[in-house]
Structure formats: structure tokens, C-alpha cells
């Protein structure tokens, strides 16, 4: 009977470790008023140096291919 108890305890620890991230996410989601990680940067048309550089690079490469 001791083996069954030990197995149950190990399975309980494994299950707690497996579902801990889900529990943390639910905790943060309900704590911050429907914003799981607080205020985040808006997506879409917000200016970005990286996006501007990528667009310039794409236009440059397209220009190289269209000139041929």
C-alpha cells in the first residue's frame, strides 16, 4: 500500500508542475483587469525603427531585382 501512496504523491507533484504555468497565467489575467501582462505596446501602425529599417531593406532589394 505504501507504493500506491508514493506513486500518488509523485503524480500529484508532476501534475502541479505541469499546470503551474496555466495557473500563473490565470492569476495574472484576473489580477490586472483582463490584461495578462499589464500594458503592452499597441500593434499596428505604431512607429518602429526596426520596421522602418526592414521596409527600406526590402525596397532596396526589390529595386535591385527590378532594374535587371
Residue frames as qw, qx, qy, qz and C-alpha x, y, z in Angstrom:
[[0.000, 0.884, 0.467, 0.000, 0.00, 0.00, 0.00],
 [0.347, -0.722, 0.089, 0.592, 2.95, 2.33, 0.54],
 [0.386, -0.014, 0.581, 0.716, 3.90, 2.11, -3.14],
 [0.109, 0.693, 0.626, 0.341, 0.49, 3.34, -4.24],
 [0.248, -0.906, -0.220, 0.263, 0.72, 6.31, -1.86],
 [0.422, -0.489, 0.339, 0.684, 4.21, 7.19, -3.09],
 [0.310, 0.272, 0.666, 0.622, 3.07, 6.91, -6.71],
 [0.020, -0.845, -0.523, -0.111, 0.05, 9.13, -6.00],
 [0.333, -0.822, -0.016, 0.462, 2.30, 11.73, -4.35],
 [0.405, -0.233, 0.507, 0.725, 4.74, 11.74, -7.27],
 [0.202, 0.511, 0.679, 0.487, 1.89, 12.08, -9.76],
 [0.146, -0.904, -0.378, 0.135, 0.46, 14.96, -7.75],
 [0.366, -0.659, 0.204, 0.624, 3.82, 16.78, -7.83],
 [0.343, 0.048, 0.643, 0.683, 4.18, 16.21, -11.58],
 [0.082, 0.716, 0.637, 0.272, 0.65, 17.46, -12.22],
 [0.233, -0.886, -0.189, 0.353, 1.25, 20.57, -10.10],
 [0.363, -0.458, 0.396, 0.708, 4.42, 21.34, -12.05],
 [0.287, 0.285, 0.720, 0.564, 2.65, 20.77, -15.37],
 [0.024, -0.783, -0.563, -0.264, -0.27, 23.08, -14.60],
 [0.394, -0.589, -0.201, 0.677, 1.66, 25.78, -12.74],
 [0.178, -0.050, 0.330, 0.926, 2.15, 27.98, -15.87],
 [0.183, -0.520, -0.657, -0.515, -1.57, 27.84, -16.59],
 [0.423, -0.715, -0.505, 0.235, -2.40, 28.80, -13.03],
 [0.368, -0.397, -0.006, 0.841, 0.09, 31.67, -13.14],
 [0.053, 0.197, 0.494, 0.845, -1.41, 32.97, -16.38],
 [0.307, -0.653, -0.637, -0.270, -4.93, 32.83, -14.97],
 [0.457, -0.633, -0.344, 0.521, -3.75, 34.61, -11.82],
 [0.261, -0.243, 0.171, 0.918, -2.07, 37.41, -13.80],
 [0.046, -0.366, -0.626, -0.687, -5.05, 37.68, -16.18],
 [0.357, -0.726, -0.576, -0.117, -7.58, 38.15, -13.40],
 [0.484, -0.543, -0.240, 0.642, -5.32, 40.40, -11.32],
 [0.234, -0.227, 0.222, 0.919, -4.54, 43.01, -13.99],
 [0.424, 0.560, 0.291, -0.650, -8.13, 43.57, -15.16],
 [0.802, 0.510, 0.306, -0.057, -8.17, 41.45, -18.32],
 [0.427, 0.813, -0.392, 0.060, -4.59, 42.33, -19.25],
 [0.962, -0.195, -0.140, 0.131, -2.45, 39.27, -18.51],
 [0.727, -0.032, -0.089, 0.681, 0.91, 41.05, -18.70],
 [0.177, -0.655, -0.168, 0.715, -0.07, 44.63, -17.95],
 [0.397, 0.837, -0.004, -0.377, 0.19, 47.38, -20.54],
 [0.689, -0.024, 0.520, 0.504, 1.84, 46.28, -23.74],
 [0.010, -0.382, 0.340, 0.859, 2.82, 48.27, -26.80],
 [0.679, 0.485, 0.303, -0.461, -0.03, 48.57, -29.28],
 [0.538, 0.014, 0.706, 0.461, 0.28, 46.66, -32.51],
 [0.447, 0.772, 0.452, 0.018, -0.36, 48.00, -35.95],
 [0.442, 0.785, 0.084, 0.425, 0.73, 51.39, -37.20],
 [0.488, -0.846, 0.086, 0.198, 2.98, 52.32, -34.31],
 [0.424, 0.813, -0.392, 0.071, 6.36, 53.69, -35.50],
 [0.877, -0.373, 0.255, 0.162, 9.30, 51.37, -35.10],
 [0.006, -0.770, 0.551, 0.320, 12.95, 51.74, -36.05],
 [0.432, -0.148, 0.874, 0.166, 13.20, 48.04, -36.83],
 [0.552, 0.578, 0.596, -0.074, 10.13, 48.12, -39.08],
 [0.282, 0.909, -0.104, -0.290, 11.41, 51.20, -40.90],
 [0.165, -0.603, 0.726, 0.287, 14.81, 49.56, -41.47],
 [0.513, 0.118, 0.846, 0.081, 13.17, 46.35, -42.71],
 [0.507, 0.755, 0.377, -0.176, 10.96, 48.27, -45.14],
 [0.150, 0.867, -0.363, -0.306, 13.95, 50.21, -46.51],
 [0.321, -0.375, 0.842, 0.217, 15.91, 46.97, -46.92],
 [0.564, 0.381, 0.732, -0.020, 13.01, 45.28, -48.74],
 [0.418, 0.869, 0.115, -0.237, 12.60, 48.25, -51.08],
 [0.054, -0.749, 0.588, 0.302, 16.36, 48.24, -51.78],
 [0.416, -0.119, 0.886, 0.169, 16.39, 44.53, -52.62],
 [0.539, 0.611, 0.569, -0.109, 13.27, 44.89, -54.77],
 [0.253, 0.901, -0.152, -0.319, 14.93, 47.78, -56.58],
 [0.214, -0.527, 0.764, 0.307, 17.97, 45.63, -57.34],
 [0.458, 0.164, 0.867, 0.106, 15.81, 42.89, -58.84],
 [0.448, 0.761, 0.428, -0.193, 13.54, 45.20, -60.87],
 [0.080, 0.828, -0.330, -0.446, 16.47, 47.01, -62.53],
 [0.392, -0.251, 0.816, 0.343, 17.66, 43.82, -64.25]]
